[in-house]
Amino acid sequence: MSASCCGTTASLELEQNVTSGAAGVLPIVVIGAGPVGLAAAAHLAERGQDFLVLEAGQRVAASVAQWGHVRVFSPWKYNIDAAARRLLEADGWTAPDADWLPTGGELIEDYLAPLAELFGDKVRLGAKVSAISRLGYDRVRTNGREDVPFLIRLESGEELQARAVVDASGNYTGPNVLGASGLPAHGENTVDVDHALPDVLGADRERYEGKHTLVVGAGHSAATTLLALAQLENAQITWAIRAGSAGRTYGGGDADALPARGALGTRLRAHVDSGRITLLTGFFAHSVTTDGEQATVISRDPSGAGQSVTVDRIVAATGYRPDHSIASELRLDLDPILGSTRRLAPLIDPNQHSCGTVPAHGVDELSHPEPGYYAVGVKSYGRAPTFLMATGYEQVRSVVAAIAGDWEEARDVQLDLPETGVCSSNLAEAQEQRVGLATGISGGLLATPLPLVTVGASDGGGCCG
Ligand SMILES: Cc1cc2nc3c(=O)[nH]c(=O)nc-3n(C[C@H](O)[C@H](O)[C@H](O)COP(=O)(O)OP(=O)(O)OC[C@H]3O[C@@H](n4cnc5c(N)ncnc54)[C@H](O)[C@@H]3O)c2cc1C
């Protein structure tokens, strides 16, 4: 019972409910029906655990659908969770070509949508979670906390209870700002800023044709968007980066460990050298003004020196950040830099790692002081751009084993990636001629060599490179 002086009668009733087993029969709630949330569901289903997946969008993998036109850089064999594969194959599904690089749209159509169908009404669409707490317990109240159910409030006002929460809500809805210091540029909220990977050659073509577009960011999302824009004959293109040179984005050219990445960088450099793309280096977006038609983005570098550019469209390819606000009544132990758990942070730190050198990790690295709450998938990485679906699948295998009480399996974490690369460079090179390759992650999959992590490896060569 709580040591608090207030609310004694209510808490007594609550604890009696719990000790009579109320929490034990509740489902495990998975937030988000993206690749990792649905993989969590597959592991829960295999272990016979009751679950409910809550998806904000009106379709499964609503975030992936937003970049459905982008071809990913890891082939099918690394994009399918093992438990999901077993369930699908038992239902007569045939896996796509293991070495092919799917688009986001193909990921949904050929894998995620059929997977979600297996779970029927255990996947609820249009169910956006607005807050998570514990029944009768705010963040401060301790005694008996771990025994009471989670309380999950939906945007509609509906409330649900859960035995555990697997938060796979991603970070795609939290793009980083244009402003160079992590704060919105002055006036940023008053102009129309497109976020990474618009479908320049498809659905969004009209927005860019005949226009002057500014792309801000140094990752391969920026590179992919720039190369697509360069295919529009009458588009004017400016590219702004904080660094003094674009060397990191260009990669190693012919000497690059990944030919596709090298080719991407080489083509980008050629466009800059020929003047097709105007490159602004040392550009620290500070403020934006608009005359209603065009926007002027003004840079002020740390020394105070300024430069500016006036454009019709702005694309901010500046990465993503997680939104932990839905869990603000839970006890989270967040790394002050990345916003992952503190134990995970050194394993995924982009200053030390590319995606291929991130070691296998699971429940121990993902646990917060709040028992039973786990952020998984790309959300678990916070601002680190080093996430791969394959690592997310291992996370949820481990977390679900722990929830089911199988601690031996939960702690036996491994990443089964081959020695030769997560990303198939030859295929990538051929396929990117058609649609372009991107990770959507600044400094992500294409930004460094594609090191591959074998079980127990502490470093590797890599995908992200
Ligand atoms: C363009 C791009 C290319 C990538 N390419 C690769 C690649 O080649 N290989 C690779 O391994 N990884 C790649 N990644 C990284 C990563 O694997 C993907 O981002 C992947 O989609 C992450 O899966 P997730 O399930 O963690 O999150 P998401 O796919 O972001 O799914 C989160 C889901 O949660 C839902 N949601 C959000 N908020 C709420 C809420 N409050 N309540 C309920 N539901 C909510 C969303 O609608 C969404 O469906 C890429 C990422 C991007 C952006």
The ligand as an SDF file (V2000), in Angstrom:
LIG
                    3D

 53 58  0  0  0  0  0  0  0  0999 V2000
   13.2950    6.0130  -46.0210 C   0  0  0  0  0  0  0  0  0  0  0  0
   13.7730    4.9840  -45.0510 C   0  0  0  0  0  0  0  0  0  0  0  0
   14.4920    3.8840  -45.5220 C   0  0  0  0  0  0  0  0  0  0  0  0
   14.9530    2.9030  -44.6330 C   0  0  0  0  0  0  0  0  0  0  0  0
   15.6710    1.8330  -45.1240 N   0  0  0  0  0  0  0  0  0  0  0  0
   16.0240    0.8360  -44.2920 C   0  0  0  0  0  0  0  0  0  0  0  0
   16.6970   -0.3270  -44.7920 C   0  0  0  0  0  0  0  0  0  0  0  0
   17.0540   -0.4300  -45.9540 O   0  0  0  0  0  0  0  0  0  0  0  0
   16.9600   -1.3420  -43.9280 N   0  0  0  0  0  0  0  0  0  0  0  0
   16.6450   -1.2670  -42.6070 C   0  0  0  0  0  0  0  0  0  0  0  0
   16.8810   -2.2290  -41.8820 O   0  0  0  0  0  0  0  0  0  0  0  0
   16.0750   -0.1520  -42.0840 N   0  0  0  0  0  0  0  0  0  0  0  0
   15.7500    0.9030  -42.8950 C   0  0  0  0  0  0  0  0  0  0  0  0
   15.1590    2.0260  -42.3860 N   0  0  0  0  0  0  0  0  0  0  0  0
   15.0850    2.2030  -40.9210 C   0  0  0  0  0  0  0  0  0  0  0  0
   13.9590    1.4250  -40.2110 C   0  0  0  0  0  0  0  0  0  0  0  0
   14.1200    0.0520  -40.3930 O   0  0  0  0  0  0  0  0  0  0  0  0
   12.5690    1.8430  -40.6010 C   0  0  0  0  0  0  0  0  0  0  0  0
   12.4080    3.1760  -40.1980 O   0  0  0  0  0  0  0  0  0  0  0  0
   11.4500    0.9980  -39.9550 C   0  0  0  0  0  0  0  0  0  0  0  0
   10.2360    1.3910  -40.5390 O   0  0  0  0  0  0  0  0  0  0  0  0
   11.3480    1.1340  -38.4430 C   0  0  0  0  0  0  0  0  0  0  0  0
   10.3200    0.2860  -37.9830 O   0  0  0  0  0  0  0  0  0  0  0  0
    9.4890    0.5680  -36.6340 P   0  0  0  0  0  0  0  0  0  0  0  0
    8.4280   -0.4900  -36.6100 O   0  0  0  0  0  0  0  0  0  0  0  0
   10.4210    0.6680  -35.4980 O   0  0  0  0  0  0  0  0  0  0  0  0
    8.8430    2.0150  -36.8100 O   0  0  0  0  0  0  0  0  0  0  0  0
    7.8640    2.6120  -37.9320 P   0  0  0  0  0  0  0  0  0  0  0  0
    8.0020    1.9060  -39.2210 O   0  0  0  0  0  0  0  0  0  0  0  0
    8.0920    4.0690  -37.9110 O   0  0  0  0  0  0  0  0  0  0  0  0
    6.4020    2.2700  -37.3860 O   0  0  0  0  0  0  0  0  0  0  0  0
    5.8330    2.9400  -36.2950 C   0  0  0  0  0  0  0  0  0  0  0  0
    4.3250    2.7940  -36.3930 C   0  0  0  0  0  0  0  0  0  0  0  0
    3.7320    3.3380  -35.2070 O   0  0  0  0  0  0  0  0  0  0  0  0
    2.6130    4.1180  -35.5580 C   0  0  0  0  0  0  0  0  0  0  0  0
    2.4310    5.1280  -34.5030 N   0  0  0  0  0  0  0  0  0  0  0  0
    3.1700    6.2410  -34.2920 C   0  0  0  0  0  0  0  0  0  0  0  0
    2.7150    6.8960  -33.2040 N   0  0  0  0  0  0  0  0  0  0  0  0
    1.6870    6.1790  -32.7170 C   0  0  0  0  0  0  0  0  0  0  0  0
    0.8110    6.3450  -31.6020 C   0  0  0  0  0  0  0  0  0  0  0  0
    0.9310    7.3840  -30.7710 N   0  0  0  0  0  0  0  0  0  0  0  0
   -0.1650    5.4270  -31.3920 N   0  0  0  0  0  0  0  0  0  0  0  0
   -0.2860    4.3540  -32.2350 C   0  0  0  0  0  0  0  0  0  0  0  0
    0.5180    4.1510  -33.3060 N   0  0  0  0  0  0  0  0  0  0  0  0
    1.5000    5.0450  -33.5320 C   0  0  0  0  0  0  0  0  0  0  0  0
    2.9640    4.7060  -36.9130 C   0  0  0  0  0  0  0  0  0  0  0  0
    1.7980    5.0780  -37.6210 O   0  0  0  0  0  0  0  0  0  0  0  0
    3.7280    3.5550  -37.5620 C   0  0  0  0  0  0  0  0  0  0  0  0
    2.8890    2.7000  -38.2980 O   0  0  0  0  0  0  0  0  0  0  0  0
   14.7000    3.0250  -43.2500 C   0  0  0  0  0  0  0  0  0  0  0  0
   13.9840    4.1490  -42.7840 C   0  0  0  0  0  0  0  0  0  0  0  0
   13.5270    5.1140  -43.6690 C   0  0  0  0  0  0  0  0  0  0  0  0
   12.7660    6.2910  -43.1220 C   0  0  0  0  0  0  0  0  0  0  0  0
  1  2  1  0
  2  3  1  0
  2 52  2  0
  3  4  2  0
  4  5  1  0
  4 50  1  0
  5  6  2  0
  6  7  1  0
  6 13  1  0
  7  8  2  0
  7  9  1  0
  9 10  1  0
 10 11  2  0
 10 12  1  0
 12 13  2  0
 13 14  1  0
 14 15  1  0
 14 50  1  0
 15 16  1  0
 16 17  1  0
 16 18  1  0
 18 19  1  0
 18 20  1  0
 20 21  1  0
 20 22  1  0
 22 23  1  0
 23 24  1  0
 24 25  2  0
 24 26  1  0
 24 27  1  0
 27 28  1  0
 28 29  2  0
 28 30  1  0
 28 31  1  0
 31 32  1  0
 32 33  1  0
 33 34  1  0
 33 48  1  0
 34 35  1  0
 35 36  1  0
 35 46  1  0
 36 37  1  0
 36 45  1  0
 37 38  2  0
 38 39  1  0
 39 40  1  0
 39 45  2  0
 40 41  1  0
 40 42  2  0
 42 43  1  0
 43 44  2  0
 44 45  1  0
 46 47  1  0
 46 48  1  0
 48 49  1  0
 50 51  2  0
 51 52  1  0
 52 53  1  0
M  END
$$$$
